[in-house]
Amino acid sequence: MRERDWAPARRPSGVLVDKPRLAARAVEGLGRTLISGDLEAAVAALMPGAPTLGLYALAPAGAHGLRIARDRALLVTLAPLDAADGWRDGFCATPVDDGWATVDVAGADAPLALMQGTSADLDGGSPSAAVLFAGLRCLLSRTEGGFRLHVEAPWLEALLAWLDGA
């Protein structure tokens, strides 16, 4: 019976959570490409000069990579890259534009939500942007007004339900 009580999943567009002191909005139109293997070669081939960021680094407005592991990263671009899928030159590129969702969280309670959502040592830093946030594997970076979470699309509704309750 409980399954019938589920609200429809929200689409990753527009304002997703709107509370007086906390808002979450979808960052739309981004391209996302998962790379594995030789990350330096992948970045040089797919988005030359773009930085690869670790945990809670300030995300630039343009193209950047978010490191997941020693040999894996998510390339984030302002539009889909249209990169060929597969291995070449020591790296593998897999377009995952619809496979991940990106959410910007801002407002007076954003720092509190961040503290409640993760136990990671954000001041200690890490070369990997991957973190457990609200029990979900996310990639975490900072923005000028708050923080940004990248989550695999099937987990978006769980993340938003947690933010609704924060």
RAFEN-V492223 format. One record per run of one state. SS is the DSSP state (alpha for helix, beta for strand, coil for the rest). FROM is the first residue (numbers start at 1). TO is the last residue. If there is no record, write none. Layout:
((SS	FROM	TO) (SS	FROM	TO))
//
This chain:
((coil	1	1) (alpha	2	5) (coil	6	14) (beta	15	19) (coil	20	21) (beta	22	26) (coil	27	30) (beta	31	37) (coil	38	38) (alpha	39	46) (coil	47	50) (beta	51	53) (coil	54	57) (beta	58	58) (coil	59	63) (beta	64	69) (coil	70	71) (beta	72	77) (coil	78	85) (beta	86	88) (coil	89	90) (beta	91	95) (coil	96	99) (beta	100	106) (coil	107	109) (alpha	110	117) (coil	118	129) (beta	130	133) (coil	134	135) (beta	136	143) (coil	144	145) (beta	146	152) (alpha	153	165) (coil	166	166))
//
